[in-house]
């Protein structure tokens, strides 16, 4: 079983790329285009920085990473798949019990390509959204962390492009090029999913993005790891080892903001937002509004509450559920039902629909349950500080842009409201122009080892056993 990664090749990999000359040539042709994209759209102005980065050296779960200083344009992006599972079977859908596919079934070719392209498009998009944040990092520790996320998202793009090139011929090569041509937020050629066209203008937004939107990534990757198409399953299983780090950065980042704000609240004996802002920290009401925005944008990523495509992907064995093997049912779902929300007579009500058509909603509800756990951990920061304020997730119907709830005006507590009420209250529910301007005004790079911006607390521990005041980034 091959777990080591060949770093002697031009494209590091553990998929025996040297034995597939046509594929190797195609990927080596794509590689310069990728590097051009990285120079144009990757982290801004960082070409000569030495960054203390983690690089995969094997796919063994017990220790697959090497830490050292790397210049990001020289980072060894590559193609890494988790080891194959001997005699792996398809665990769900109409093909349940059959051998997992090692090649693309012709009848599922278009849908599989669509799934891979959509997942692949999110990876460079997040790098583009975050490309300017290095200029305003609150510490070298945080600067190193965002760069680690950036290079890993770049490698996740490589993972999807490998699948497109190896299994989809000319169509796959064209899709691989298109992944480098779309741009986050660009009007004429935007990214596929709307959440990846939103701006990430400041570090509070970045931490919320990595907590919520990378958590969507976790659930989507877990569903794809169940795929009957074995190369996709093996690819996404390895990607998940890196996604956990991204979510940790988000959760711990918000916790550190809360910790610092609570410290100032107790020092000044006030919860007045204006006073707290004057003292250079982010008031808790603003944190809640950012949470509301990023949470609501993220739950739209799961798609419409009723979806024939989701049913097709499941029944075809292309995309399973989160932790499919742990589900106590027949894994075909032809007779099962699930509740989705709609507005009836001015109220939110639940109606039962075939579960196969509600699989987006099933995954969304798993995501919500998982998100609540982290919010509880954030609230323990306030509890420990003796602050009565508590963050809450808004209702899942709040601020929706996709599905049957798109455009319906729902308050954060789940009340159907009028357009006029929505307009009157929106600045108390979502970040206003002045909120974003205030947070942006706080931002400014802190580049001395061990120093942190006033609005965020230091981390409890550093990276790879290093202290918090380690020189995580060395500038040119």
GIWO-V653463 format. One record per pair of residues at least 12 apart in sequence whose C-alpha atoms are under 8 Angstrom apart, sorted by the first residue. I is the first residue (numbers start at 0). J is the second residue. Records with the same first field share a line. If there is no record, write none. Layout:
I = J, J
This chain:
0 = 82, 83
1 = 13, 82
2 = 57, 58, 59, 81, 82
3 = 56, 57, 58, 59
4 = 55, 56, 57, 58, 79
6 = 75
9 = 27
10 = 27, 75, 76, 77, 78
11 = 75, 76, 77, 78
12 = 77, 78, 79
13 = 78, 79, 80
14 = 78, 79, 80
22 = 164, 165
25 = 164, 172
26 = 161, 164
29 = 175, 176
32 = 179
33 = 179
34 = 72
36 = 179
37 = 72
38 = 72
40 = 126, 127, 130
41 = 126, 127, 130, 149
42 = 126, 127, 129, 130, 131, 132, 133, 146, 149
43 = 130, 131, 133, 134
45 = 71
46 = 70, 71, 72
47 = 70, 71, 474, 475
48 = 69, 70, 71, 472, 473, 474, 475
49 = 68, 69, 70, 71, 472, 473, 474, 475
50 = 67, 68, 69, 70, 71, 143, 146, 471, 472, 473
51 = 66, 67, 68, 69, 143, 471, 472
52 = 66, 67, 68, 69, 143, 146, 147
53 = 65, 66, 67, 147
54 = 66, 75
58 = 79, 80, 81, 82, 237
66 = 463
71 = 150
74 = 150
76 = 150, 153, 154, 157
77 = 154, 157, 158
78 = 154, 157, 158, 161
79 = 158, 234, 237
80 = 230, 233, 234, 235, 236, 237
81 = 233, 234, 236, 237
82 = 233
83 = 233
86 = 98, 99
87 = 99
88 = 227
89 = 225, 226, 227, 316
90 = 225, 227, 316, 323, 324, 330
91 = 313, 314, 316, 319, 323, 330, 331
92 = 313, 314, 315, 316, 330, 331, 332
93 = 314, 315, 316, 331
94 = 314, 315, 316
95 = 316, 330, 331
99 = 227, 228, 229
100 = 227, 228, 229
101 = 228, 229, 230
102 = 166, 228
103 = 166, 228
107 = 315
108 = 167
110 = 312
111 = 317
112 = 163, 167, 171
115 = 159, 162, 163
116 = 159, 174, 178
117 = 191, 192
118 = 159
119 = 155, 156, 159, 160, 178
120 = 156, 178, 190, 191
121 = 190, 191, 192, 195
122 = 152, 153, 155, 156
123 = 152, 153, 156, 178, 179
124 = 182, 183, 190, 195, 196
125 = 149, 152, 183, 195
126 = 149, 152, 153
127 = 182, 183
128 = 183, 195, 196, 197, 198, 199, 200
129 = 199, 200, 205
131 = 200
132 = 200, 201, 202
133 = 145, 444
134 = 443, 444
135 = 201, 202, 442, 443, 444, 445
136 = 202, 442, 443, 444, 445
137 = 442, 443, 444, 445, 446, 451, 452, 455
138 = 444, 445, 446, 447, 448, 449, 450, 451, 452
139 = 445, 446, 447, 448, 449, 470, 471, 472
140 = 461, 462, 467, 468, 469, 471
142 = 471, 472
143 = 471, 472
144 = 248
148 = 245
151 = 241
155 = 238
158 = 234
159 = 234
160 = 172, 175
162 = 230, 231
163 = 175
183 = 195, 196, 197
184 = 196, 197, 198
192 = 300
193 = 300
194 = 296, 297, 300
200 = 439
201 = 438, 439, 442
202 = 442
203 = 253, 286, 289, 438
204 = 289, 293
205 = 249
206 = 248, 249, 250, 252, 253
207 = 249, 250, 253, 289, 290, 293
208 = 249, 293
209 = 245, 246, 248, 249, 250
210 = 245, 246, 247, 248, 249, 250
211 = 246, 249, 293, 294, 297, 370
212 = 293, 294, 297
213 = 242, 245, 246
214 = 242, 246, 366, 370
215 = 297, 298, 300, 301, 366
216 = 242
217 = 239, 242, 243
218 = 321, 362, 366
219 = 321
220 = 235, 236, 238, 239
221 = 235, 236, 239, 320, 321, 322
222 = 318, 319, 320, 321, 322, 323
223 = 235, 317, 318, 319
224 = 236, 318, 319
225 = 317, 318, 319, 320, 323
226 = 316, 317, 318, 319
227 = 316, 317, 318
228 = 316, 317
250 = 373, 377
251 = 458
253 = 377
254 = 377, 380
255 = 455, 456, 457, 458
256 = 281, 454, 455, 456
257 = 283, 377, 380, 381, 455
258 = 380, 381, 455, 456
259 = 280, 453, 454, 455, 456
260 = 275, 280, 281, 282, 283, 454, 455
261 = 381, 384, 386
262 = 384
263 = 275, 280
265 = 384
270 = 282
272 = 284
279 = 441, 453, 454
280 = 453, 454, 455
281 = 438, 454
283 = 388
285 = 430, 434
287 = 390, 391, 428
288 = 427, 428, 429, 430
289 = 429, 430
290 = 392
291 = 392, 393, 428, 429
292 = 398, 429, 430
294 = 392, 393
295 = 393, 395, 397, 398, 399
296 = 398, 399
298 = 363, 395
299 = 399, 400, 401
301 = 359, 360, 362, 363
302 = 359, 401, 402
303 = 359, 360, 401, 402, 403
304 = 339, 356, 357, 358, 359, 360, 402, 403
305 = 339, 356, 357, 358, 359, 360, 402
306 = 356, 357, 358, 359
307 = 356
308 = 356
309 = 355, 356, 357, 358, 359
310 = 355, 356, 357, 358
313 = 355
314 = 331
320 = 358, 362
321 = 362, 365
332 = 354, 355
333 = 353, 354, 355
334 = 353, 354
335 = 353, 354, 355
336 = 351, 352, 353, 354, 355
337 = 351, 352, 353, 354, 357, 361
338 = 350, 351, 352, 357
339 = 351, 352, 357, 360
340 = 403, 404
341 = 403, 404
342 = 404, 415
345 = 415
346 = 414, 415
347 = 413, 414, 415
371 = 392
374 = 390, 391, 392
377 = 390
378 = 390
393 = 411, 412, 413
394 = 410, 411, 412, 413
395 = 413
396 = 409, 413
397 = 409, 410, 411, 413
408 = 421
409 = 421
411 = 428
441 = 454
448 = 467, 468, 469, 470, 471
449 = 467, 468, 469
450 = 468
